[in-house]
Amino acid sequence: MTGKMVLCVDDDPAVGKVLSALLEQAGLTALLAASGNEALEALGRHPIDLVVSDLRMPGLGGMDLLRTVAARWPDIPVVILTAHGSVPLAVEAMRAGAADFLLKPFDRDEVLYVLEKALLAHGQGSIPEAALKASQNVLGDSPVMRELDELVRRAAAGSATVLVRGETGTGKELVARAIHERSARAAKPFVKLNCAALPDALLESELFGHEKGAFTGAAHRKPGRVELAAGGTLFLDEIGDVPLATQVKLLRVIQEREIERVGGTETIKVDVRFVAATHQKLEALVASGDFREDLFYRLNVIPLDVPPLRERREDIPALVLHFARTTGESNNRKTASFAPDAVELLAQQPWPGNVRQLENMVERLVVLSDTTSITRSAVEREVEREAARERSARGSATGVESEAPSALGVQRREAEREAVLDALARAGNNRSLAARLLGVSRRTLYNKLEEMGVA
């Protein structure tokens, strides 16, 4: 056994399979159990170091398993898996002795970070440092990234709010997590919320929590992400998508460090550090009235800019080797490698999707290759295929089959442009109001403006 043994308990085989692959990739040994009873049998037979268990299972559920492990094996930490709708149960499990909890769907970095923290807290050592570094998707060693790393180190030493800016796929979340892990709050939760992934009506509840009966379907009191991040860091991704009404309340939290749950009257003091991220130009949103100027200045205390991959091409070879190793291990192609001229060709590509696009390309090459060594010709074929897919996607979106736009396609785009500009004029350049006039979401309007080249 080369690493710690983790018992994964879930009645969903798909969850067990994903967790098992993730943990073994990180140098840990994963053991699967489909129920609480199976888990108890495994605990009696194997030297388990940590348990990761779902809450809702037939028979012996997660809470009962947690209590049994605490009574019989008090040195074994238990991490609870739960869906968003069961967060109150997860909080109850923490009070009952759970080391931590993970929200489904989870990602690799978050799982390894939580397990590392649980093992350290119980004196069980740690996940191998190399595995943890591999889990954090190498940012790079170019001069511009070394400068960013130094700024991250300085920001981590304090408690000021940080605004991380950069194009989609550049690694803004990795920067936020690095700030947390290098700070005095590292032993406390790192909680993240994608502000663009939730409807406006749900965002406030997710941030601040709600009381029982606050709205239809609110059957239990639920703590929000601000409360869950107590003592730690709250990472607000895509902060530019927060609606104005919620911006007012968020400003109060950052200024006063206090919240009120939706439907509640009690003022709750919170100790949270805020790190926000966006790919949008917040100054433009402030000018258009879509983002509060006072909130912008509260967030922009320490601005950090993550450069796009095209501005740090010297990092691409190291990133390719890193992704070849990590994606090769997760796809059972552990010996996958790239020929030097293949890496050279990858370094010459534009990468509009940045590090995330590069990682996806490397994984496709590793999975689809007939050999363990990926050649330049294999990269050329995949680059051509991706270009063809992008051309096809653009054609499908505009109803055009070829590179040459049809008359109908041109007329439709012109009509859309006129409608958008007319709505903006009628709304006094207020983009939220213009989106309502057009009957589309604010995000759709921003996408259209970007396509049209309207700043």
C-alpha positions in Angstrom: 0.0 0.0 0.0 1.6 3.2 -1.2 -0.7 5.7 0.5 -3.5 6.1 3.0 -6.6 3.9 2.7 -9.8 5.7 2.2 -13.2 4.0 2.5 -15.8 5.4 0.1 -19.4 4.7 1.0 -22.1 5.4 -1.5 -25.0 3.4 -2.9 -24.5 5.0 -6.3 -21.8 3.0 -8.2 -21.0 6.0 -10.4 -20.0 8.1 -7.4 -17.9 5.3 -6.0 -16.1 4.9 -9.4 -15.3 8.6 -9.7 -14.0 8.8 -6.2 -12.0 5.7 -6.5 -10.2 6.9 -9.7 -9.6 10.3 -8.2 -8.1 9.0 -5.0 -5.9 6.4 -6.6 -4.6 9.0 -9.0 -3.5 11.0 -5.9 -1.6 8.1 -4.6 -4.2 6.9 -2.1 -5.8 3.4 -1.8 -9.6 3.5 -2.3 -12.0 0.9 -0.9 -15.6 0.9 -1.9 -18.8 0.1 0.1 -22.3 0.4 -1.2 -24.0 0.7 2.2 -23.4 1.6 5.8 -23.4 -2.1 6.8 -20.8 -2.9 4.1 -18.7 0.0 5.5 -18.7 -1.4 9.0 -17.6 -4.8 7.7 -14.7 -3.1 5.8 -13.7 -1.1 8.9 -13.5 -4.4 10.8 -11.2 -6.0 8.2 -9.0 -3.3 6.9 -6.7 -0.6 8.3 -8.9 2.4 7.2 -7.4 5.9 7.6 -10.4 7.9 6.5 -14.1 7.4 5.6 -16.0 9.4 2.9 -19.7 8.6 3.2 -22.9 9.7 1.5 -25.7 10.8 3.9 -28.7 9.2 2.3 -28.4 5.5 1.9 -30.8 2.5 2.3 -30.3 0.6 5.6 -27.7 2.1 7.8 -27.5 5.8 6.7 -24.6 8.2 6.8 -25.5 9.7 10.2 -25.7 6.3 11.9 -22.5 5.3 10.3 -20.8 8.5 11.5 -21.9 7.9 15.1 -20.8 4.2 15.0 -17.4 5.2 13.6 -17.0 7.9 16.2 -17.8 5.4 19.0 -15.8 2.4 17.8 -13.0 4.0 15.8 -12.6 7.6 17.1 -9.2 8.1 15.4 -10.8 7.7 11.9 -12.1 11.0 10.5 -15.4 10.9 8.5 -16.1 13.3 5.6 -19.7 13.5 4.5 -21.0 13.7 0.9 -24.2 15.6 0.3 -26.2 17.3 -2.4 -27.1 21.0 -2.2 -30.6 20.3 -0.9 -29.2 18.4 2.1 -26.8 21.0 3.4 -28.7 21.3 6.7 -28.1 17.6 7.3 -24.4 18.1 6.5 -24.2 20.9 9.1 -25.9 18.5 11.6 -23.3 15.9 10.7 -20.5 18.3 11.5 -22.0 18.9 14.9 -22.1 15.2 15.4 -18.4 14.8 14.8 -17.9 14.7 11.0 -14.5 16.1 10.0 -15.9 18.0 7.0 -18.4 17.7 4.2 -18.3 17.8 0.4 -21.1 19.1 -1.9 -22.0 17.1 -4.9 -21.0 17.5 -7.7 -17.5 17.8 -6.4 -14.2 18.5 -8.2 -10.8 16.9 -7.8 -9.0 19.8 -6.1 -11.8 20.3 -3.5 -11.9 16.6 -2.6 -8.1 16.3 -2.1 -8.0 19.5 -0.2 -10.8 18.4 2.2 -9.3 15.0 2.7 -5.8 16.4 3.4 -7.3 18.8 6.0 -9.2 15.9 7.7 -6.1 13.7 7.8 -4.0 16.4 9.3 -6.6 17.3 11.9 -6.7 13.7 13.1 -2.9 13.3 13.2 -2.9 10.9 10.2 -0.2 12.5 8.2 -1.0 13.9 4.9 -1.6 13.2 1.3 1.8 13.0 -0.6 2.9 16.5 -1.4 3.5 15.6 -5.0 -0.1 14.4 -5.4 -1.4 17.7 -3.9 0.8 19.8 -6.2 -0.4 17.8 -9.2 -4.0 18.3 -8.1 -3.6 22.1 -8.3 -3.0 22.3 -12.1 0.4 23.9 -12.5 0.1 27.6 -13.0 3.5 28.1 -14.6 7.0 29.3 -14.1 7.2 32.1 -16.6 8.3 35.5 -15.3 4.8 36.9 -15.3 3.5 33.8 -13.3 6.4 34.1 -10.9 5.4 37.7 -10.3 1.7 36.6 -9.8 2.9 34.0 -7.3 4.7 36.6 -5.3 1.6 38.8 -5.2 -0.5 35.8 -4.1 2.0 35.2 -1.3 1.8 38.8 -0.1 -2.0 38.8 -0.4 -2.3 35.6 1.6 -0.5 37.1 4.5 -3.3 39.6 5.2 -7.1 39.5 5.3 -8.0 42.1 2.7 -10.6 41.3 0.0 -9.0 40.2 -3.3 -10.4 40.5 -6.8 -8.9 38.0 -9.3 -9.4 39.0 -13.0 -8.7 37.1 -16.1 -10.2 35.4 -19.2 -12.2 32.2 -18.8 -10.0 29.2 -18.3 -6.9 31.0 -17.0 -7.0 29.4 -13.5 -8.6 32.1 -11.4 -10.0 29.6 -8.9 -6.5 28.1 -8.5 -5.3 31.5 -7.5 -8.1 32.0 -5.0 -7.4 28.6 -3.5 -3.6 29.4 -3.3 -4.4 32.6 -1.4 -6.5 30.6 1.1 -4.0 27.7 1.6 -1.1 30.1 2.2 -3.1 32.2 4.7 -3.7 31.9 8.4 -7.2 30.6 7.5 -5.9 27.5 5.7 -7.3 25.1 8.4 -10.8 26.6 8.0 -13.2 26.1 5.1 -12.6 27.2 1.5 -16.2 27.6 0.2 -16.9 28.6 -3.4 -20.0 29.8 -5.2 -20.4 30.4 -8.9 -22.6 33.4 -9.1 -23.4 32.8 -12.8 -24.6 29.3 -12.2 -27.7 30.2 -10.1 -30.9 32.0 -11.0 -31.2 35.4 -9.4 -34.0 34.2 -7.1 -31.8 31.4 -5.6 -28.5 33.3 -5.4 -29.4 35.3 -2.3 -30.5 32.2 -0.4 -27.3 30.4 -1.4 -25.2 33.3 -0.1 -27.0 34.2 3.1 -29.1 31.1 3.9 -32.8 31.1 4.7 -35.2 30.5 7.6 -37.8 27.8 7.6 -40.9 29.0 5.7 -39.1 31.9 4.1 -40.5 30.9 0.7 -42.3 27.9 -0.9 -40.2 24.8 -0.4 -38.1 26.2 2.5 -38.9 23.3 4.8 -35.8 23.7 6.9 -33.5 26.5 8.1 -30.5 26.5 5.8 -27.1 28.2 6.4 -25.7 30.1 3.4 -22.3 29.9 1.9 -21.2 32.9 4.0 -22.0 31.0 7.2 -20.4 27.8 5.9 -17.2 29.7 5.3 -16.9 30.9 8.9 -13.3 31.4 9.8 -12.2 30.7 6.3 -12.5 32.0 2.8 -15.5 32.5 0.5 -14.7 32.5 -3.2 -17.3 34.3 -5.3 -16.7 33.3 -8.9 -18.2 35.4 -11.8 -19.0 38.2 -9.4 -20.1 40.4 -12.3 -23.3 38.3 -12.7 -24.6 39.2 -9.2 -27.9 41.1 -9.6 -28.1 44.7 -8.3 -30.5 43.8 -5.5 -28.1 41.2 -4.1 -25.1 43.5 -4.6 -26.6 45.8 -1.9 -26.7 43.0 0.6 -23.3 41.7 -0.4 -21.8 45.1 0.1 -23.2 45.2 3.7 -21.6 41.8 4.4 -18.2 42.9 3.2 -18.4 46.2 5.1 -20.1 45.1 8.3 -19.2 41.4 8.4 -22.9 40.6 9.3 -25.8 38.9 7.5 -29.5 38.2 7.9 -30.9 35.0 6.5 -33.7 35.3 3.9 -36.9 35.4 5.9 -35.1 36.1 9.1 -34.6 39.1 11.4 -31.6 38.0 13.4 -28.3 39.7 12.6 -25.5 37.2 12.5 -21.8 38.2 12.8 -19.5 36.4 10.4 -15.7 36.1 10.1 -15.0 35.5 6.5 -12.4 36.6 4.0 -13.8 37.3 0.5 -12.0 36.5 -2.8 -14.0 37.3 -5.9 -13.2 36.5 -9.6 -14.5 37.7 -12.9 -13.7 37.6 -16.6 -15.8 40.7 -17.2 -14.7 44.3 -17.2 -16.3 45.5 -14.0 -15.5 49.1 -14.8 -17.7 48.9 -17.9 -20.5 47.3 -15.8 -20.2 50.2 -13.3 -20.4 52.7 -16.1 -23.5 51.1 -17.5 -25.2 50.9 -14.1 -25.1 47.1 -13.9 -22.6 47.0 -11.0 -22.4 49.1 -7.9 -19.4 51.4 -7.8 -19.1 51.1 -4.0 -19.1 47.3 -4.2 -16.5 47.4 -7.0 -14.1 49.4 -4.8 -14.8 47.1 -1.8 -13.9 44.1 -3.9 -10.9 45.7 -5.7 -8.7 46.2 -2.6 -6.1 43.8 -3.9 -6.5 43.3 -7.7 -4.7 40.2 -9.2 -4.7 39.7 -13.0 -4.2 36.2 -14.3 -2.6 36.4 -17.8 -4.0 34.4 -20.7 -2.0 31.4 -22.0 -1.0 33.2 -25.2 1.0 35.7 -23.1 3.0 33.0 -21.3 3.7 30.4 -24.0 6.9 29.4 -22.2 4.7 27.7 -19.6 3.0 25.4 -22.2 5.6 22.6 -22.4 5.5 22.2 -18.6 1.7 22.3 -18.6 1.5 19.7 -21.4 3.8 17.3 -19.4 1.7 17.9 -16.3 -1.6 17.2 -18.0 -0.2 14.2 -19.8 0.7 12.7 -16.5 -2.6 13.5 -14.6 -5.0 12.7 -17.5 -2.9 9.6 -18.4 -3.3 8.3 -14.8 -7.1 9.0 -14.7 -7.6 7.3 -18.1 -5.4 4.3 -17.4 -2.7 5.6 -19.7 0.0 6.2 -17.1 2.9 6.1 -19.5 1.5 8.7 -21.9 4.1 11.2 -23.2 4.5 13.8 -26.0 7.3 13.9 -28.6 9.3 17.2 -28.4 8.0 18.4 -31.8 4.4 17.6 -30.7 4.9 19.9 -27.7 6.4 22.5 -29.9 3.3 22.5 -32.1 1.0 22.7 -29.1 3.0 25.8 -27.9 2.3 27.5 -31.2 -1.5 27.3 -31.0 -3.6 30.4 -30.0 -5.5 28.7 -27.1 -8.5 31.1 -26.8 -9.8 28.8 -24.0 -6.6 29.1 -22.1 -5.3 26.4 -19.7 -8.7 24.6 -19.6 -8.7 24.2 -23.4 -5.1 23.0 -23.4 -5.9 20.4 -20.7 -8.9 19.2 -22.7 -6.8 18.9 -25.9 -4.1 16.9 -24.1 -6.6 14.5 -22.5 -8.2 13.9 -25.9 -4.8 13.1 -27.4 -3.9 10.8 -24.6 -7.2 8.9 -24.7 -7.4 8.6 -28.5 -3.8 7.8 -29.3 -2.9 4.2 -30.3 0.5 4.6 -28.7 1.8 5.9 -25.4 4.0 8.5 -27.2 1.9 11.2 -28.9 3.5 12.4 -32.2 3.4 15.8 -34.0 1.2 14.3 -36.7 -1.4 13.2 -34.0 -1.4 16.8 -32.7 -1.8 18.1 -36.2 -4.9 15.9 -36.8 -6.5 16.9 -33.5 -5.9 20.6 -34.1 -7.5 20.3 -37.5 -10.5 18.4 -36.1 -11.0 21.0 -33.4 -10.8 23.8 -36.0 -13.4 22.0 -38.1 -15.7 21.5 -35.0 -15.4 25.2 -34.3 -16.3 26.1 -37.9 -19.3 23.8 -37.8 -20.5 25.2 -34.5 -20.3 28.7 -35.8 -22.2 27.6 -38.9 -24.9 25.9 -36.9 -25.3 29.0 -34.7 -25.9 31.2 -37.7 -27.7 28.8 -39.9 -24.8 28.9 -42.4 -23.1 25.7 -43.7 -20.1 27.3 -45.3 -17.5 30.0 -44.5 -19.4 32.5 -46.7 -22.4 34.0 -44.9 -25.8 33.7 -46.6 -27.9 36.8 -47.3 -30.4 35.6 -44.8 -27.8 35.1 -42.1 -26.4 38.7 -42.7 -29.9 40.1 -42.5 -30.7 38.3 -39.3 -27.5 39.5 -37.6 -28.2 43.1 -38.7 -31.8 42.8 -37.4 -30.4 41.5 -34.1 -27.9 44.3 -33.9 -30.5 47.0 -34.5 -32.8 45.5 -31.9 -30.0 45.3 -29.3 -28.8 48.9 -30.0 -32.4 50.2 -29.9 -33.1 48.5 -26.6 -29.9 50.0 -25.1 -30.9 53.5 -26.3 -34.4 53.2 -24.8 -32.9 51.9 -21.6 -30.4 54.8 -21.3 -27.5 52.2 -21.7 -28.7 50.3 -18.6 -28.0 46.7 -19.7 -30.2 45.1 -17.1 -33.2 47.1 -18.3 -32.2 46.5 -22.0 -32.2 42.8 -21.4 -35.7 43.0 -19.9 -36.9 45.0 -22.9 -35.5 42.3 -25.3 -36.9 39.5 -23.2 -33.5 37.8 -22.7 -31.3 37.2 -19.7 -28.5 39.7 -18.9 -25.9 37.0 -19.6 -27.4 36.5 -23.1 -27.3 40.2 -23.8 -23.6 40.4 -22.8 -22.8 37.5 -25.1 -24.6 39.3 -27.9 -22.7 42.5 -27.3 -19.4 40.6 -27.2 -20.3 39.0 -30.6 -21.2 42.4 -32.0 -18.0 44.0 -30.7 -19.9 46.5 -28.6 -17.9 47.5 -25.5 
